């Protein structure tokens, strides 16, 4: 056995390792397709958004999977208590009636606890439809 044969074997092993690694990278790239994951799309007109401060807003959530989600056509529930009877009444309020008349909310993604769809036949959806008719 000559002295160059073990060196040649080591070189061949290294070449095969490099080829294997390159094939693995190429396969992973092909499987992933080089594409970004699909954007999140909501299937209902309105979404309920719970924020870290406990506030819940209902509206059209756009760009949820970005650094700058936006909520438009925003509503929230205001609980009113009758001081005499102590009964509470929940009222749906549309944002925009405030002094600064906001038409959207820019949200901070890490302050969103969760997002849920508002069912089309839910009480909230019914109240929004009634508010739009007035």
C-alpha positions, 0 to 999 in steps of 0.5 A: 500500500502506498503512502498516497492512498490513505491521503486520497481516501481522506480527500474522497471522504471530505469531497463526499461530505461536502457533496452531501451537505450541498445536496442537503441544502439544495433539497431543503431550499427546494422543499421550502420553495424559497417562498415566504409563508402565506399571509394570514387571511381572516374569513369573517368581516370582523375580528375581536382583538384582545390587547394586553391591557385587557381592552377588546376591540372589534373591527377589520384587522389588516396586516396582522402578520406584519410589524404594523397591524391596523384595525379599522371600522373599530367598535368596543363594548361600554358597560353602563351601570344604572346607579339606582337599580345596579343593573348593567347594560352593555352598549356597542360604541363605534370609535371615531366619536371621540374628540380626535375622531380616530378612523383606525388604530395602529396596533403594537404586535406584542400587545395583541394577546389574541385575535378571534373571528366575530361570527356573522350571526353573533350578537356583536355582528348583529349590533354592528349591523344595527349601528351601520343602519342608523 
